[in-house]
Structures are given as structure tokens and as C-alpha cells.
Amino acid sequence: MDLSLKTPENIEYMIEEIKTKLRMASGAAMQSSAFSVEQYEDIQDIYNLVRTSNNLSISQVEALVTELGRLRRQA
């Protein structure tokens, strides 16, 4: 998958991967359609951080979920 392309499909892929990695119980509330391509770089930054981190603390997960929520509200 070419994540250098700012497409809704890539946003969907990254959001699903983030939800899986963070084991989000409320993952259903975090729909990729709630995000805009305008937030692509921010979503990609979160995706890259989550993808490369083996162990995230609870506070890190909470901060990432909060940031995703902030981005979602802007969409």
C-alpha cells in the first residue's frame, strides 16, 4: 500500500491499523469516514508512531486516542 498518496482508502487503512494496534474497545466509534484528507499528515504521524512502537503505556494510548478524537472533530 502506497501511504504517500493522500486518499480516503489510505486513511481507512491507517485508522484500522491504529485501532488494531491500540486494541481500542471503542474502535467502532472511530470510523475512518470521520476523518478528512486535510488531516492526512497527522493521521500518518500517529500511524507511524503506533506501527513502530512495541509497547505503549496507558498514558501514551490515551494521548493518541485523544489526538485522534481531536482530529475527528475537525473533519
PDB file of N, CA, C and O in Angstrom:
ATOM      1  N   MET A   1       0.844  -1.176   0.000  1.00  0.00           N
ATOM      2  CA  MET A   1       0.000   0.000   0.000  1.00  0.00           C
ATOM      3  C   MET A   1       0.888   1.237   0.000  1.00  0.00           C
ATOM      4  O   MET A   1       1.825   1.330   0.792  1.00  0.00           O
ATOM      5  N   ASP A   2       0.602   2.174  -0.873  1.00  0.00           N
ATOM      6  CA  ASP A   2       1.393   3.395  -1.002  1.00  0.00           C
ATOM      7  C   ASP A   2       0.783   4.487  -0.133  1.00  0.00           C
ATOM      8  O   ASP A   2      -0.147   5.180  -0.543  1.00  0.00           O
ATOM      9  N   LEU A   3       1.319   4.625   1.067  1.00  0.00           N
ATOM     10  CA  LEU A   3       0.762   5.590   2.005  1.00  0.00           C
ATOM     11  C   LEU A   3       1.228   7.017   1.733  1.00  0.00           C
ATOM     12  O   LEU A   3       0.879   7.936   2.474  1.00  0.00           O
ATOM     13  N   SER A   4       2.009   7.206   0.680  1.00  0.00           N
ATOM     14  CA  SER A   4       2.386   8.567   0.318  1.00  0.00           C
ATOM     15  C   SER A   4       1.242   9.274  -0.405  1.00  0.00           C
ATOM     16  O   SER A   4       1.269  10.493  -0.573  1.00  0.00           O
ATOM     17  N   LEU A   5       0.237   8.507  -0.833  1.00  0.00           N
ATOM     18  CA  LEU A   5      -0.925   9.080  -1.514  1.00  0.00           C
ATOM     19  C   LEU A   5      -1.995   9.435  -0.487  1.00  0.00           C
ATOM     20  O   LEU A   5      -2.367   8.605   0.342  1.00  0.00           O
ATOM     21  N   LYS A   6      -2.481  10.656  -0.545  1.00  0.00           N
ATOM     22  CA  LYS A   6      -3.483  11.143   0.409  1.00  0.00           C
ATOM     23  C   LYS A   6      -4.878  10.773  -0.090  1.00  0.00           C
ATOM     24  O   LYS A   6      -5.569  11.574  -0.720  1.00  0.00           O
ATOM     25  N   THR A   7      -5.267   9.538   0.209  1.00  0.00           N
ATOM     26  CA  THR A   7      -6.564   9.062  -0.254  1.00  0.00           C
ATOM     27  C   THR A   7      -7.422   8.618   0.934  1.00  0.00           C
ATOM     28  O   THR A   7      -6.894   8.247   1.982  1.00  0.00           O
ATOM     29  N   PRO A   8      -8.738   8.658   0.766  1.00  0.00           N
ATOM     30  CA  PRO A   8      -9.610   8.137   1.824  1.00  0.00           C
ATOM     31  C   PRO A   8      -9.332   6.665   2.132  1.00  0.00           C
ATOM     32  O   PRO A   8      -9.469   6.230   3.276  1.00  0.00           O
ATOM     33  N   GLU A   9      -8.947   5.915   1.128  1.00  0.00           N
ATOM     34  CA  GLU A   9      -8.642   4.496   1.332  1.00  0.00           C
ATOM     35  C   GLU A   9      -7.427   4.327   2.246  1.00  0.00           C
ATOM     36  O   GLU A   9      -7.408   3.444   3.104  1.00  0.00           O
ATOM     37  N   ASN A  10      -6.421   5.173   2.060  1.00  0.00           N
ATOM     38  CA  ASN A  10      -5.239   5.089   2.914  1.00  0.00           C
ATOM     39  C   ASN A  10      -5.564   5.521   4.341  1.00  0.00           C
ATOM     40  O   ASN A  10      -5.035   4.954   5.298  1.00  0.00           O
ATOM     41  N   ILE A  11      -6.430   6.521   4.485  1.00  0.00           N
ATOM     42  CA  ILE A  11      -6.858   6.927   5.817  1.00  0.00           C
ATOM     43  C   ILE A  11      -7.573   5.762   6.493  1.00  0.00           C
ATOM     44  O   ILE A  11      -7.323   5.464   7.661  1.00  0.00           O
ATOM     45  N   GLU A  12      -8.457   5.112   5.755  1.00  0.00           N
ATOM     46  CA  GLU A  12      -9.176   3.962   6.308  1.00  0.00           C
ATOM     47  C   GLU A  12      -8.200   2.881   6.760  1.00  0.00           C
ATOM     48  O   GLU A  12      -8.342   2.331   7.852  1.00  0.00           O
ATOM     49  N   TYR A  13      -7.213   2.575   5.925  1.00  0.00           N
ATOM     50  CA  TYR A  13      -6.221   1.555   6.266  1.00  0.00           C
ATOM     51  C   TYR A  13      -5.479   1.932   7.545  1.00  0.00           C
ATOM     52  O   TYR A  13      -5.345   1.110   8.452  1.00  0.00           O
ATOM     53  N   MET A  14      -4.994   3.178   7.620  1.00  0.00           N
ATOM     54  CA  MET A  14      -4.215   3.600   8.781  1.00  0.00           C
ATOM     55  C   MET A  14      -5.061   3.609  10.049  1.00  0.00           C
ATOM     56  O   MET A  14      -4.592   3.173  11.100  1.00  0.00           O
ATOM     57  N   ILE A  15      -6.294   4.095   9.973  1.00  0.00           N
ATOM     58  CA  ILE A  15      -7.167   4.115  11.146  1.00  0.00           C
ATOM     59  C   ILE A  15      -7.440   2.694  11.633  1.00  0.00           C
ATOM     60  O   ILE A  15      -7.416   2.435  12.837  1.00  0.00           O
ATOM     61  N   GLU A  16      -7.697   1.780  10.710  1.00  0.00           N
ATOM     62  CA  GLU A  16      -7.942   0.377  11.106  1.00  0.00           C
ATOM     63  C   GLU A  16      -6.704  -0.224  11.761  1.00  0.00           C
ATOM     64  O   GLU A  16      -6.821  -0.949  12.749  1.00  0.00           O
ATOM     65  N   GLU A  17      -5.532   0.064  11.233  1.00  0.00           N
ATOM     66  CA  GLU A  17      -4.295  -0.447  11.820  1.00  0.00           C
ATOM     67  C   GLU A  17      -4.063   0.147  13.208  1.00  0.00           C
ATOM     68  O   GLU A  17      -3.648  -0.557  14.129  1.00  0.00           O
ATOM     69  N   ILE A  18      -4.331   1.438  13.354  1.00  0.00           N
ATOM     70  CA  ILE A  18      -4.179   2.085  14.657  1.00  0.00           C
ATOM     71  C   ILE A  18      -5.134   1.443  15.664  1.00  0.00           C
ATOM     72  O   ILE A  18      -4.729   1.122  16.781  1.00  0.00           O
ATOM     73  N   LYS A  19      -6.387   1.255  15.278  1.00  0.00           N
ATOM     74  CA  LYS A  19      -7.368   0.643  16.184  1.00  0.00           C
ATOM     75  C   LYS A  19      -6.930  -0.756  16.595  1.00  0.00           C
ATOM     76  O   LYS A  19      -7.060  -1.136  17.759  1.00  0.00           O
ATOM     77  N   THR A  20      -6.417  -1.516  15.647  1.00  0.00           N
ATOM     78  CA  THR A  20      -5.963  -2.879  15.946  1.00  0.00           C
ATOM     79  C   THR A  20      -4.792  -2.856  16.909  1.00  0.00           C
ATOM     80  O   THR A  20      -4.782  -3.578  17.906  1.00  0.00           O
ATOM     81  N   LYS A  21      -3.810  -2.028  16.610  1.00  0.00           N
ATOM     82  CA  LYS A  21      -2.600  -1.971  17.441  1.00  0.00           C
ATOM     83  C   LYS A  21      -2.911  -1.467  18.845  1.00  0.00           C
ATOM     84  O   LYS A  21      -2.343  -1.960  19.820  1.00  0.00           O
ATOM     85  N   LEU A  22      -3.804  -0.493  18.957  1.00  0.00           N
ATOM     86  CA  LEU A  22      -4.139   0.051  20.272  1.00  0.00           C
ATOM     87  C   LEU A  22      -5.185  -0.778  20.992  1.00  0.00           C
ATOM     88  O   LEU A  22      -5.500  -0.515  22.153  1.00  0.00           O
ATOM     89  N   ARG A  23      -5.730  -1.788  20.304  1.00  0.00           N
ATOM     90  CA  ARG A  23      -6.768  -2.656  20.868  1.00  0.00           C
ATOM     91  C   ARG A  23      -7.903  -1.806  21.432  1.00  0.00           C
ATOM     92  O   ARG A  23      -8.322  -1.970  22.578  1.00  0.00           O
ATOM     93  N   MET A  24      -8.376  -0.913  20.606  1.00  0.00           N
ATOM     94  CA  MET A  24      -9.394   0.041  21.041  1.00  0.00           C
ATOM     95  C   MET A  24     -10.736  -0.645  21.214  1.00  0.00           C
ATOM     96  O   MET A  24     -11.314  -1.172  20.263  1.00  0.00           O
ATOM     97  N   ALA A  25     -11.214  -0.629  22.440  1.00  0.00           N
ATOM     98  CA  ALA A  25     -12.526  -1.215  22.723  1.00  0.00           C
ATOM     99  C   ALA A  25     -13.621  -0.401  22.044  1.00  0.00           C
ATOM    100  O   ALA A  25     -14.643  -0.945  21.626  1.00  0.00           O
ATOM    101  N   SER A  26     -13.399   0.893  21.940  1.00  0.00           N
ATOM    102  CA  SER A  26     -14.392   1.767  21.304  1.00  0.00           C
ATOM    103  C   SER A  26     -14.041   2.006  19.844  1.00  0.00           C
ATOM    104  O   SER A  26     -14.374   3.054  19.291  1.00  0.00           O
ATOM    105  N   GLY A  27     -13.382   1.062  19.225  1.00  0.00           N
ATOM    106  CA  GLY A  27     -12.951   1.199  17.845  1.00  0.00           C
ATOM    107  C   GLY A  27     -14.073   1.508  16.876  1.00  0.00           C
ATOM    108  O   GLY A  27     -13.853   2.171  15.863  1.00  0.00           O
ATOM    109  N   ALA A  28     -15.277   1.033  17.176  1.00  0.00           N
ATOM    110  CA  ALA A  28     -16.414   1.293  16.291  1.00  0.00           C
ATOM    111  C   ALA A  28     -16.733   2.773  16.224  1.00  0.00           C
ATOM    112  O   ALA A  28     -17.268   3.253  15.225  1.00  0.00           O
ATOM    113  N   ALA A  29     -16.406   3.497  17.283  1.00  0.00           N
ATOM    114  CA  ALA A  29     -16.678   4.941  17.302  1.00  0.00           C
ATOM    115  C   ALA A  29     -15.664   5.714  16.469  1.00  0.00           C
ATOM    116  O   ALA A  29     -15.876   6.889  16.171  1.00  0.00           O
ATOM    117  N   MET A  30     -14.587   5.078  16.099  1.00  0.00           N
ATOM    118  CA  MET A  30     -13.519   5.743  15.363  1.00  0.00           C
ATOM    119  C   MET A  30     -13.575   5.294  13.898  1.00  0.00           C
ATOM    120  O   MET A  30     -12.751   4.498  13.449  1.00  0.00           O
ATOM    121  N   GLN A  31     -14.544   5.810  13.177  1.00  0.00           N
ATOM    122  CA  GLN A  31     -14.722   5.447  11.776  1.00  0.00           C
ATOM    123  C   GLN A  31     -13.815   6.299  10.894  1.00  0.00           C
ATOM    124  O   GLN A  31     -13.700   7.506  11.102  1.00  0.00           O
ATOM    125  N   SER A  32     -13.183   5.685   9.929  1.00  0.00           N
ATOM    126  CA  SER A  32     -12.275   6.414   9.044  1.00  0.00           C
ATOM    127  C   SER A  32     -12.994   7.508   8.264  1.00  0.00           C
ATOM    128  O   SER A  32     -12.372   8.497   7.877  1.00  0.00           O
ATOM    129  N   SER A  33     -14.292   7.346   8.027  1.00  0.00           N
ATOM    130  CA  SER A  33     -15.054   8.350   7.286  1.00  0.00           C
ATOM    131  C   SER A  33     -15.191   9.658   8.066  1.00  0.00           C
ATOM    132  O   SER A  33     -15.570  10.681   7.497  1.00  0.00           O
ATOM    133  N   ALA A  34     -14.884   9.629   9.362  1.00  0.00           N
ATOM    134  CA  ALA A  34     -14.961  10.837  10.178  1.00  0.00           C
ATOM    135  C   ALA A  34     -13.721  11.716  10.025  1.00  0.00           C
ATOM    136  O   ALA A  34     -13.655  12.808  10.590  1.00  0.00           O
ATOM    137  N   PHE A  35     -12.752  11.243   9.267  1.00  0.00           N
ATOM    138  CA  PHE A  35     -11.504  11.977   9.087  1.00  0.00           C
ATOM    139  C   PHE A  35     -11.420  12.541   7.679  1.00  0.00           C
ATOM    140  O   PHE A  35     -11.910  11.950   6.717  1.00  0.00           O
ATOM    141  N   SER A  36     -10.789  13.695   7.589  1.00  0.00           N
ATOM    142  CA  SER A  36     -10.626  14.372   6.308  1.00  0.00           C
ATOM    143  C   SER A  36      -9.212  14.156   5.780  1.00  0.00           C
ATOM    144  O   SER A  36      -8.272  13.961   6.550  1.00  0.00           O
ATOM    145  N   VAL A  37      -9.080  14.193   4.478  1.00  0.00           N
ATOM    146  CA  VAL A  37      -7.757  14.097   3.855  1.00  0.00           C
ATOM    147  C   VAL A  37      -6.877  15.270   4.318  1.00  0.00           C
ATOM    148  O   VAL A  37      -5.650  15.183   4.270  1.00  0.00           O
ATOM    149  N   GLU A  38      -7.497  16.344   4.755  1.00  0.00           N
ATOM    150  CA  GLU A  38      -6.748  17.503   5.255  1.00  0.00           C
ATOM    151  C   GLU A  38      -5.936  17.156   6.503  1.00  0.00           C
ATOM    152  O   GLU A  38      -4.940  17.819   6.790  1.00  0.00           O
ATOM    153  N   GLN A  39      -6.344  16.134   7.242  1.00  0.00           N
ATOM    154  CA  GLN A  39      -5.599  15.698   8.432  1.00  0.00           C
ATOM    155  C   GLN A  39      -4.662  14.528   8.129  1.00  0.00           C
ATOM    156  O   GLN A  39      -4.180  13.864   9.047  1.00  0.00           O
ATOM    157  N   TYR A  40      -4.409  14.277   6.865  1.00  0.00           N
ATOM    158  CA  TYR A  40      -3.664  13.089   6.449  1.00  0.00           C
ATOM    159  C   TYR A  40      -2.313  12.981   7.155  1.00  0.00           C
ATOM    160  O   TYR A  40      -1.974  11.925   7.690  1.00  0.00           O
ATOM    161  N   GLU A  41      -1.542  14.072   7.158  1.00  0.00           N
ATOM    162  CA  GLU A  41      -0.206  14.012   7.757  1.00  0.00           C
ATOM    163  C   GLU A  41      -0.266  13.686   9.243  1.00  0.00           C
ATOM    164  O   GLU A  41       0.551  12.917   9.750  1.00  0.00           O
ATOM    165  N   ASP A  42      -1.237  14.274   9.940  1.00  0.00           N
ATOM    166  CA  ASP A  42      -1.376  13.991  11.372  1.00  0.00           C
ATOM    167  C   ASP A  42      -1.738  12.527  11.611  1.00  0.00           C
ATOM    168  O   ASP A  42      -1.200  11.887  12.515  1.00  0.00           O
ATOM    169  N   ILE A  43      -2.646  12.006  10.802  1.00  0.00           N
ATOM    170  CA  ILE A  43      -3.035  10.598  10.933  1.00  0.00           C
ATOM    171  C   ILE A  43      -1.847   9.696  10.616  1.00  0.00           C
ATOM    172  O   ILE A  43      -1.617   8.694  11.293  1.00  0.00           O
ATOM    173  N   GLN A  44      -1.098  10.062   9.583  1.00  0.00           N
ATOM    174  CA  GLN A  44       0.065   9.263   9.207  1.00  0.00           C
ATOM    175  C   GLN A  44       1.129   9.291  10.302  1.00  0.00           C
ATOM    176  O   GLN A  44       1.779   8.276  10.551  1.00  0.00           O
ATOM    177  N   ASP A  45       1.316  10.433  10.956  1.00  0.00           N
ATOM    178  CA  ASP A  45       2.259  10.508  12.072  1.00  0.00           C
ATOM    179  C   ASP A  45       1.855   9.569  13.194  1.00  0.00           C
ATOM    180  O   ASP A  45       2.693   8.851  13.739  1.00  0.00           O
ATOM    181  N   ILE A  46       0.577   9.569  13.541  1.00  0.00           N
ATOM    182  CA  ILE A  46       0.078   8.673  14.593  1.00  0.00           C
ATOM    183  C   ILE A  46       0.248   7.217  14.162  1.00  0.00           C
ATOM    184  O   ILE A  46       0.691   6.376  14.945  1.00  0.00           O
ATOM    185  N   TYR A  47      -0.108   6.932  12.917  1.00  0.00           N
ATOM    186  CA  TYR A  47       0.035   5.571  12.386  1.00  0.00           C
ATOM    187  C   TYR A  47       1.489   5.104  12.493  1.00  0.00           C
ATOM    188  O   TYR A  47       1.752   3.994  12.954  1.00  0.00           O
ATOM    189  N   ASN A  48       2.433   5.950  12.069  1.00  0.00           N
ATOM    190  CA  ASN A  48       3.846   5.567  12.107  1.00  0.00           C
ATOM    191  C   ASN A  48       4.337   5.355  13.531  1.00  0.00           C
ATOM    192  O   ASN A  48       5.117   4.437  13.786  1.00  0.00           O
ATOM    193  N   LEU A  49       3.893   6.188  14.457  1.00  0.00           N
ATOM    194  CA  LEU A  49       4.276   6.028  15.850  1.00  0.00           C
ATOM    195  C   LEU A  49       3.740   4.713  16.406  1.00  0.00           C
ATOM    196  O   LEU A  49       4.470   3.959  17.048  1.00  0.00           O
ATOM    197  N   VAL A  50       2.475   4.448  16.158  1.00  0.00           N
ATOM    198  CA  VAL A  50       1.846   3.226  16.667  1.00  0.00           C
ATOM    199  C   VAL A  50       2.479   1.990  16.028  1.00  0.00           C
ATOM    200  O   VAL A  50       2.731   0.994  16.706  1.00  0.00           O
ATOM    201  N   ARG A  51       2.732   2.061  14.729  1.00  0.00           N
ATOM    202  CA  ARG A  51       3.279   0.919  13.990  1.00  0.00           C
ATOM    203  C   ARG A  51       4.675   0.541  14.482  1.00  0.00           C
ATOM    204  O   ARG A  51       5.023  -0.640  14.525  1.00  0.00           O
ATOM    205  N   THR A  52       5.478   1.548  14.854  1.00  0.00           N
ATOM    206  CA  THR A  52       6.865   1.272  15.223  1.00  0.00           C
ATOM    207  C   THR A  52       7.065   1.065  16.723  1.00  0.00           C
ATOM    208  O   THR A  52       8.165   0.725  17.160  1.00  0.00           O
ATOM    209  N   SER A  53       6.012   1.266  17.512  1.00  0.00           N
ATOM    210  CA  SER A  53       6.124   1.105  18.961  1.00  0.00           C
ATOM    211  C   SER A  53       5.684  -0.294  19.369  1.00  0.00           C
ATOM    212  O   SER A  53       4.594  -0.750  19.024  1.00  0.00           O
ATOM    213  N   ASN A  54       6.560  -0.959  20.109  1.00  0.00           N
ATOM    214  CA  ASN A  54       6.210  -2.299  20.576  1.00  0.00           C
ATOM    215  C   ASN A  54       5.334  -2.243  21.810  1.00  0.00           C
ATOM    216  O   ASN A  54       4.376  -3.006  21.935  1.00  0.00           O
ATOM    217  N   ASN A  55       5.657  -1.348  22.712  1.00  0.00           N
ATOM    218  CA  ASN A  55       4.906  -1.237  23.960  1.00  0.00           C
ATOM    219  C   ASN A  55       4.559   0.221  24.206  1.00  0.00           C
ATOM    220  O   ASN A  55       5.441   1.060  24.387  1.00  0.00           O
ATOM    221  N   LEU A  56       3.281   0.508  24.212  1.00  0.00           N
ATOM    222  CA  LEU A  56       2.822   1.852  24.526  1.00  0.00           C
ATOM    223  C   LEU A  56       2.226   1.846  25.925  1.00  0.00           C
ATOM    224  O   LEU A  56       1.481   0.934  26.284  1.00  0.00           O
ATOM    225  N   SER A  57       2.552   2.861  26.710  1.00  0.00           N
ATOM    226  CA  SER A  57       1.982   2.957  28.048  1.00  0.00           C
ATOM    227  C   SER A  57       0.513   3.358  27.944  1.00  0.00           C
ATOM    228  O   SER A  57       0.046   3.812  26.900  1.00  0.00           O
ATOM    229  N   ILE A  58      -0.190   3.182  29.034  1.00  0.00           N
ATOM    230  CA  ILE A  58      -1.605   3.567  29.061  1.00  0.00           C
ATOM    231  C   ILE A  58      -1.746   5.056  28.774  1.00  0.00           C
ATOM    232  O   ILE A  58      -2.647   5.468  28.044  1.00  0.00           O
ATOM    233  N   SER A  59      -0.863   5.858  29.344  1.00  0.00           N
ATOM    234  CA  SER A  59      -0.952   7.304  29.114  1.00  0.00           C
ATOM    235  C   SER A  59      -0.658   7.653  27.657  1.00  0.00           C
ATOM    236  O   SER A  59      -1.257   8.585  27.121  1.00  0.00           O
ATOM    237  N   GLN A  60       0.247   6.928  27.008  1.00  0.00           N
ATOM    238  CA  GLN A  60       0.515   7.160  25.591  1.00  0.00           C
ATOM    239  C   GLN A  60      -0.699   6.800  24.743  1.00  0.00           C
ATOM    240  O   GLN A  60      -1.063   7.537  23.827  1.00  0.00           O
ATOM    241  N   VAL A  61      -1.323   5.666  25.050  1.00  0.00           N
ATOM    242  CA  VAL A  61      -2.519   5.252  24.315  1.00  0.00           C
ATOM    243  C   VAL A  61      -3.623   6.288  24.498  1.00  0.00           C
ATOM    244  O   VAL A  61      -4.294   6.663  23.537  1.00  0.00           O
ATOM    245  N   GLU A  62      -3.810   6.749  25.731  1.00  0.00           N
ATOM    246  CA  GLU A  62      -4.828   7.761  25.991  1.00  0.00           C
ATOM    247  C   GLU A  62      -4.555   9.040  25.207  1.00  0.00           C
ATOM    248  O   GLU A  62      -5.478   9.649  24.667  1.00  0.00           O
ATOM    249  N   ALA A  63      -3.289   9.447  25.145  1.00  0.00           N
ATOM    250  CA  ALA A  63      -2.924  10.659  24.413  1.00  0.00           C
ATOM    251  C   ALA A  63      -3.187  10.490  22.919  1.00  0.00           C
ATOM    252  O   ALA A  63      -3.663  11.417  22.264  1.00  0.00           O
ATOM    253  N   LEU A  64      -2.881   9.323  22.384  1.00  0.00           N
ATOM    254  CA  LEU A  64      -3.110   9.068  20.957  1.00  0.00           C
ATOM    255  C   LEU A  64      -4.606   9.048  20.646  1.00  0.00           C
ATOM    256  O   LEU A  64      -5.040   9.592  19.630  1.00  0.00           O
ATOM    257  N   VAL A  65      -5.380   8.429  21.510  1.00  0.00           N
ATOM    258  CA  VAL A  65      -6.829   8.375  21.304  1.00  0.00           C
ATOM    259  C   VAL A  65      -7.419   9.785  21.396  1.00  0.00           C
ATOM    260  O   VAL A  65      -8.314  10.140  20.630  1.00  0.00           O
ATOM    261  N   THR A  66      -6.918  10.573  22.328  1.00  0.00           N
ATOM    262  CA  THR A  66      -7.378  11.962  22.455  1.00  0.00           C
ATOM    263  C   THR A  66      -7.055  12.742  21.192  1.00  0.00           C
ATOM    264  O   THR A  66      -7.887  13.506  20.702  1.00  0.00           O
ATOM    265  N   GLU A  67      -5.862  12.556  20.669  1.00  0.00           N
ATOM    266  CA  GLU A  67      -5.466  13.265  19.440  1.00  0.00           C
ATOM    267  C   GLU A  67      -6.330  12.822  18.259  1.00  0.00           C
ATOM    268  O   GLU A  67      -6.745  13.656  17.453  1.00  0.00           O
ATOM    269  N   LEU A  68      -6.601  11.545  18.150  1.00  0.00           N
ATOM    270  CA  LEU A  68      -7.478  11.069  17.081  1.00  0.00           C
ATOM    271  C   LEU A  68      -8.871  11.674  17.226  1.00  0.00           C
ATOM    272  O   LEU A  68      -9.501  12.043  16.235  1.00  0.00           O
ATOM    273  N   GLY A  69      -9.342  11.772  18.451  1.00  0.00           N
ATOM    274  CA  GLY A  69     -10.642  12.388  18.687  1.00  0.00           C
ATOM    275  C   GLY A  69     -10.647  13.856  18.284  1.00  0.00           C
ATOM    276  O   GLY A  69     -11.630  14.346  17.728  1.00  0.00           O
ATOM    277  N   ARG A  70      -9.570  14.547  18.557  1.00  0.00           N
ATOM    278  CA  ARG A  70      -9.456  15.951  18.173  1.00  0.00           C
ATOM    279  C   ARG A  70      -9.473  16.100  16.653  1.00  0.00           C
ATOM    280  O   ARG A  70     -10.137  16.985  16.112  1.00  0.00           O
ATOM    281  N   LEU A  71      -8.745  15.236  15.981  1.00  0.00           N
ATOM    282  CA  LEU A  71      -8.720  15.268  14.511  1.00  0.00           C
ATOM    283  C   LEU A  71     -10.078  14.936  13.943  1.00  0.00           C
ATOM    284  O   LEU A  71     -10.500  15.524  12.947  1.00  0.00           O
ATOM    285  N   ARG A  72     -10.764  14.002  14.566  1.00  0.00           N
ATOM    286  CA  ARG A  72     -12.079  13.574  14.089  1.00  0.00           C
ATOM    287  C   ARG A  72     -13.082  14.715  14.199  1.00  0.00           C
ATOM    288  O   ARG A  72     -13.912  14.902  13.309  1.00  0.00           O
ATOM    289  N   ARG A  73     -13.011  15.451  15.248  1.00  0.00           N
ATOM    290  CA  ARG A  73     -13.936  16.571  15.436  1.00  0.00           C
ATOM    291  C   ARG A  73     -13.699  17.678  14.419  1.00  0.00           C
ATOM    292  O   ARG A  73     -14.628  18.401  14.060  1.00  0.00           O
ATOM    293  N   GLN A  74     -12.476  17.812  13.960  1.00  0.00           N
ATOM    294  CA  GLN A  74     -12.145  18.850  12.980  1.00  0.00           C
ATOM    295  C   GLN A  74     -12.624  18.477  11.585  1.00  0.00           C
ATOM    296  O   GLN A  74     -12.834  19.351  10.744  1.00  0.00           O
ATOM    297  N   ALA A  75     -12.793  17.204  11.341  1.00  0.00           N
ATOM    298  CA  ALA A  75     -13.112  16.734   9.983  1.00  0.00           C
ATOM    299  C   ALA A  75     -14.463  17.248   9.525  1.00  0.00           C
ATOM    300  O   ALA A  75     -14.891  16.951   8.409  1.00  0.00           O
TER     301      ALA A  75
END
